[in-house]
Amino acid sequence: MLDLRNISVKVLINHNRGESLKLNSKMQHYLDGLASTELRTNNYNINLNGVKEVVFPEFIEWDGCVLLKQEKNDPLPHQFSPNQFIPDRTAFEADYNHIHLNDIFDEILQPNQIFYLSTKIIDVWAAVLSRQFKSRYRFILILSFDSDEVVLRFYTVRDNETPWLDTSALESYLDGLLLIEI
């Protein structure tokens, strides 16, 4: 059983790991809405077997990439091979490491509740990546929300590849965006 009453909106991100936090005004609006909305009045029964890979993430290294271990239908290829849609490892990671949380929680939680929970899950991802990979890699973790869909993703920052998201132009995106750089 997931008890949302014990999760604090105020403690959104743990900055003790040397993280940098960025968000656009749309995300600030959504976060302000969480603080004023009573989301913690109910308990929810969630089968953790279906969400374990998201809530308790495991990360693996594969051919120069860091990936969220997932139960995907398609196995990973033997090696990375760029194509017209995924030109480099950064794009591959951003695609592979994205989770639509509504697909997992939609039957039991409303979008604002999923968004609320996602603010905790992204902190867990940041903590595990930081602990597992220490200073070997830098990562960008992204939480996006559009008042309905909640998506979490991450990718490794590489000096020789274009970032998947332009972190200097967050206001230009339609969704609310919260980025953690570790």
N, C-alpha and C positions, 0 to 999 in steps of 0.2 A: 504494500500500500504506500502510495506517495502522498505525503502530507505537505501541502504547499504552505501551510501556516508557519512552518519552521524555516522557511527560506526568506531572507531579507532582500528587498529590492535595493536598499541603500548600499549594500556591500556587493557591488556588481562585479568588479574586477580586482584581483589581488595584485597590487603593484610591487610586491616584495621580490619578484623574480626579475626585476629590471625590464619590465614591459613598458611599451608605449601604447597608449590608447588614443584612437582617433574616431570621431563620429561626425556624421553630417547633421544638419538641423532637422531633417526628417526623423532620423533615429532619436535625436534628443526629444522631439515631440512625442514619439512612441514611448520612450522611457519615462517621460514626465507623466504620460497617461497611465503607465503601470503603477506609478507611485500614488496616483489618486484613485485607482480602481481597487476594489476589494476582491482579490483573486484567491485569497487564502482561507476561504470559509469552508471549503469542502475537502474531504479526503477522496482520493481516486485510486482505484485498484488498477495497477498496470502490471502486466506480465513482463517481468524483466528479461525473460528469455528472448522476447522479440525486440528489445531495445538495448540489450547488453552491449553490443558493439558500438553503440553511440554514447551511452551513459558511462560505461566503463571501457574507454577506448584502448585498443592495442595498436601500436604503430610498427610497421615493418619497413625495412630498407629493401628496395628492389631496383636494380640497374640504375643507380644514381638518383633514385627518387625515395621520398619518405611517404608511405601510404597508410591510410587508415585500413586496418584489417577488417574486411567485410565478407559477408556471405553473398557474393555476386554470382549471377548465373554464368557469366563468362569468365573463364580462368585468365589470369594474366599471361600475356605472351612471354616468350623466352627472353626478349629484350625489347627495349624501347625503340620504336621506329616512327619518325615524324611523318606526318601527312598534311594535306591541305587544311584540315580542321584543327589538328593538334601539332603545331610546328616545333614544339620543344618540350622539355621535361616539365617546365613550369606550367604550361598549359595542360599537360597530361595530369599533373598532380591536382590542379584546380578543378579539373573535370572529374577525375576519379575520387577525389576526397571531398565531394559535396554530397550533403544529405538534405533531402526535403523532409523536415521534421513532421510536417502535416501528414505525410504518407505513413508515418509510424504512429502518431498520436491522435489523428483526426477523429477516430471513432469515440474517443473518451474525453478529449479536451477541446475547448474552443480555441480559435487562433490566438487571442490574447494570452490564454493560459499556456499555449505552446511557446509563444514568444517569451513569456516570463520564465519558463523552464529553460529555454535556449540560452538565456543570459547566465545560467548556472553551468550548463553543459559546455559552453565555450571556455569558461574559466577552468573546467576540468581538463579539457583538451590542451589548453595552454600549459597547465601545470604538468601534465604527463609528458608533453613534447619537451618542455624545458628540462624536466628531470631526466628523461631518457636520452636526449641528445645533447644535453649541457650546452657547451659553446661550440660544438662541431657545426651546427647549422643555425641559420636565422630563418624564422617563419613569419608569415602573415596569416592570421586567422580572421575570417570574415563572417559576421552575422548579418544577414540581410532580411528585411521585413517590409512588407507592403500593405500592412493591416490585415492580410489574409495568409499569405505564404511565408513560412520561416525556413531559411536555408542557412546551413553552416557549411563552411569549407575552409581549407587551408592549403598553402603551398610553401615551398622552400624559396627563399630569396637567393637568386643567383646573379652574380655580377655580370656574367656574360649572356644573360637572357633578359628579355623584356618582361617587366612585372605583368602579371595577369590583370591587375587592377591599378588604375592610376590613382595612387594615394594622395596626390596633390590636387585632385579635382573631385573630391567626394560630393560636393554640392551639385555637380552636374548629373549625378545618377538619380534615377526615378525612385528607387527604393531607399528606405532608411538603411544606413550602413554603419556598422561598428567594426572597427579593425583593432586587432591586438597584434603588435609587432614584438616578437621575442627573439 
